[in-house]
Structures are given as structure tokens and as C-alpha cells.
Amino acid sequence: MLIDIGANLNEGRFQQDIAQVLQRARDAGISTVIVTETTEKQSQAAYQLTRSFPRQVYSTERTHVLTTSCNAWPAYVSKAFRR
């Protein structure tokens, strides 16, 4: 079992064939993909990917140490955790 911990699946070049991209990952032995993002828009798109591909795609919800302080969670992140 392999896990991709930094997938940039929100890039436009993957949007046309996201299901095929994820299938190729699965075929290569990558069972779990964690989507990273740095903006609210990307975070919301990543959340939608987690809903479309449950148990395969997960999201970091914009908590990267270089972009977000632990004491400065954006309001939309808190809301997403309550879902």
C-alpha cells in the first residue's frame, strides 16, 4: 500500500480525466491520495474530490505549516471539520 501525500489534483490539467488519473494511481499501487492546497478555492475543490472519491482521496484542508499558523484557522476550515 502506497500513499501519495502531496497530490496537486486541483490543477486544471487533471480535471478532464480525474477518474482516470486516480485509476492509474490505483493500478500503480497507490491506494490513498492526499490532496494539498493553499487557497480557500482549492480547499473547497479538494473537499469535493474527497466526496467524489471516498476512501481514496483525502484533503489537508489548508493546514500546511508554511502557509497557516495553528492559531489562525480560516473559518471555512472549521466549518468543513463540522460536516
N, C-alpha and C positions, 0 to 999 in steps of 0.2 A: 504494500500500500504506500503510495506516494501522495504528498500534499503539496500543492503549489501555493505558497504563502504570500505571493505578491503579484497576482494576475491583474493586468490592466485591461479588463474586458469591456470597460466603458468607452474605449477608443472606438471611433467611428468605423474603422476598418473591420471590426469584428461583428458589427450589428447586423449585417446582411445574412450571416451564416453562423450565428452564435451557437445554435444547437449542434451544428457540425463541428465547430471548434471544440465544444465540450465533449462530443463523442470521440474525436481524435485524441483528446486528453485521456479519456477513459480507456481507449484502445491502447494507449501508451503506458497504462498502469497508474495514471493519476486519478485517484478516487475522489479527492476533495480539492476544491479551488477556493481560495480566499481572495476576494476582490478588494483591491485597495483604492482609495480615493482621497482627494484633498479639498473638495468643494461640496457644498450642500447639494448642488445639482447632481454631481457624480454619486454622492451618497444615496440619494433617492433612487437613482438608476440602479445602483448596486443592490439596494433593498428589493427592487422589482425583480432583479435577476435571482435573488435568493427565493423569492416566491415562485418564480417560473421553473426553477431547477432545485427543488428542495432536496436536502441530503447530499447534494453535490457542491452547490455554490453557497458560500457564506461571505459575510461582509464585515469589514473592520469598523464601520461607522465613524470614520474620520478621527481615529484616536492615535494617529502616528505621532510619536514623541517629538518629531521635528516640526510638526505643524500645529499641535494642540497641547495646551497645558492641561494637566489633570484637573485644575481648578476652573477651567474655562470651557466646559462642555457646551456646545451650541444647543439651543432649545430644541431643535428638531431631533437631535440625537437622543435626548431624554425622552421625547415623545415616542421615538422608534423603539426604545427599550421597553416601553409600557405596552406595546402591541402584543 
